[in-house]
Amino acid sequence: MSRIGKSPVNIPSGVNVKLDGNVVIVKGSKGELSQDVESCISITIEENQVTLSRESDSPAHRAKHGLYRALLNNMVVGVSEGYKKELEVIGVGFRATATGQLLELALGYSHPIVFELPKEIMVSADTQKGKAPIVTLQSIDKQLLGQVAAKIRSLRKPEPYKGKGVRYLGEEIRRKAGKAAGKK
């Protein structure tokens, strides 16, 4: 049973939610997002709340009820506040530089990796002496931001022995002990 779907989505001031057939359009100070909603979910917009209801209690409709409510809430938060993900590049000689929509990473391979980001995402790379470079990604689209961050992390996942690689800021890596010294 979807408990998430039952709770209404609060619309903060400065955010406009419009229903155009089966498409929900959310406009805010940071931008505009739209989402196609299936016909089994009906949406009603009151003063500063959006409520969703489903046509039946079938498992598929219950799942979509919670899904579309969560997507709509993410859109409202995205256009009003925005989302941010930070990645740490840990390793000797590992570097990150951002120019426009291109992110250039030196991750211990024989060549630098040039990653082209979608236009909806803003990127910055902060390098301080003695600290690991931090790549900051910002966007209003939570789904796209998570997908791009996961793709960058997959270029060099953190390994369990030394912890080298690209990881989310604050991510805990399970470390393994190296091989034991020679036995006597």
C-alpha positions in Angstrom: 0.0 0.0 0.0 1.4 3.4 -1.0 1.6 5.6 2.0 3.8 8.1 0.1 1.1 8.6 -2.6 -1.5 9.6 -0.1 0.4 12.6 1.3 0.0 15.9 -0.6 2.8 17.8 -2.2 3.2 21.3 -0.8 3.9 24.0 -3.3 6.2 26.8 -1.9 5.8 30.4 -2.9 7.4 31.2 -6.3 6.6 27.7 -7.7 3.8 27.3 -10.3 2.3 23.9 -11.0 0.2 23.5 -14.2 -1.6 20.4 -15.5 -1.8 20.1 -19.3 -3.7 16.9 -20.1 -1.4 14.1 -18.7 1.6 16.3 -18.4 2.5 18.2 -15.2 4.6 21.3 -15.7 6.4 22.8 -12.7 8.0 26.3 -13.0 10.2 27.9 -10.4 13.0 30.4 -9.9 15.7 27.9 -11.0 13.9 26.5 -14.1 11.1 24.4 -15.5 10.5 20.7 -15.5 7.7 18.5 -16.9 6.6 14.9 -16.3 4.2 12.7 -18.2 1.8 11.0 -15.9 -0.1 7.8 -16.8 -3.9 8.0 -17.0 -4.5 5.7 -14.0 -3.3 8.5 -11.7 -5.5 11.7 -11.4 -4.0 14.9 -10.2 -5.8 17.8 -8.5 -4.2 21.2 -7.8 -5.6 23.2 -4.9 -4.2 26.6 -3.6 -0.8 25.4 -2.5 -1.1 21.6 -2.6 -1.1 18.9 -5.2 -2.9 15.6 -4.4 -2.7 12.4 -6.4 -5.3 9.6 -6.4 -5.4 6.3 -8.2 -8.3 4.6 -10.0 -8.0 1.2 -8.4 -6.1 -0.7 -5.7 -4.3 -3.0 -8.1 -0.6 -3.5 -7.2 0.6 -1.7 -10.4 -1.6 1.4 -9.7 -0.5 1.5 -6.0 3.1 1.5 -7.1 2.6 4.2 -9.7 0.7 6.3 -7.1 3.8 6.5 -4.9 6.1 6.9 -7.8 4.4 9.9 -9.4 4.0 11.6 -6.0 7.7 11.2 -5.4 8.6 12.4 -8.9 6.3 15.5 -8.5 7.8 16.3 -5.1 11.4 16.0 -6.5 10.4 18.4 -9.3 9.0 21.0 -6.9 12.1 20.8 -4.7 14.4 21.0 -7.8 12.9 24.1 -9.3 12.8 25.9 -5.9 16.0 24.8 -4.2 17.9 22.6 -6.7 20.0 19.5 -6.0 23.8 19.1 -5.5 26.1 16.1 -5.5 29.8 16.1 -4.6 32.3 13.5 -5.7 35.8 13.1 -4.2 38.7 11.9 -6.5 41.1 10.1 -4.3 44.5 8.8 -5.5 48.1 9.9 -6.1 48.2 11.9 -9.3 44.4 11.8 -9.7 43.1 15.2 -11.0 39.8 16.8 -12.0 39.4 20.0 -14.0 36.1 21.5 -15.3 35.8 23.8 -18.2 32.2 24.7 -19.3 30.3 21.4 -19.8 33.5 19.3 -20.0 35.0 17.5 -17.0 38.5 16.2 -17.5 39.6 13.5 -15.1 43.1 11.9 -14.7 42.3 8.6 -13.0 45.5 6.6 -13.3 44.8 5.4 -16.8 47.3 6.0 -19.7 45.0 8.9 -21.0 42.8 11.6 -19.4 39.1 11.0 -19.5 37.0 13.8 -21.0 33.4 13.6 -19.8 30.8 15.7 -21.5 27.9 16.7 -19.2 24.3 17.5 -20.2 23.5 21.2 -20.5 21.1 20.9 -17.5 24.0 20.2 -15.1 26.5 22.7 -13.8 29.9 21.4 -12.8 32.8 22.8 -10.8 36.1 21.2 -9.7 37.8 22.4 -6.6 41.4 21.4 -6.1 43.3 22.4 -2.9 46.9 21.5 -2.2 47.2 18.5 0.0 43.5 17.5 -0.4 41.6 15.3 -2.8 39.9 17.2 -5.7 36.2 17.6 -5.2 33.8 17.7 -8.2 30.5 19.4 -7.5 27.5 18.8 -9.7 24.3 20.9 -9.5 21.0 20.6 -11.3 17.2 21.0 -10.9 16.6 17.4 -12.2 17.3 14.9 -9.4 17.1 11.8 -11.6 19.6 13.2 -14.2 22.0 14.4 -11.5 22.1 11.0 -9.8 22.6 9.2 -13.2 25.5 11.5 -14.2 27.1 11.2 -10.8 26.9 7.4 -10.9 28.4 7.4 -14.4 31.4 9.6 -13.3 31.9 7.3 -10.2 31.8 4.2 -12.5 34.9 5.5 -14.4 37.0 4.4 -11.5 35.1 2.9 -8.6 36.8 3.0 -5.2 38.8 -0.1 -4.6 38.8 -1.9 -1.2 42.5 -2.1 -0.5 43.8 1.5 -0.7 40.4 3.3 -1.3 41.6 4.9 -4.5 39.0 6.0 -7.0 36.0 8.3 -7.4 33.5 8.3 -4.5 30.7 10.4 -3.2 31.7 12.9 -0.5 31.2 11.2 2.9 30.8 7.7 1.4 32.2 4.9 3.5 34.3 2.3 1.7 34.7 -1.2 3.2 38.4 -1.8 3.4 40.1 -5.1 3.2 43.4 -6.2 4.7 46.2 -6.7 2.3 48.0 -10.0 1.9 49.7 -11.3 5.0 53.5 -11.4 5.4 55.4 -14.6 4.5 54.6 -17.6 6.7 57.4 -19.3 8.6 
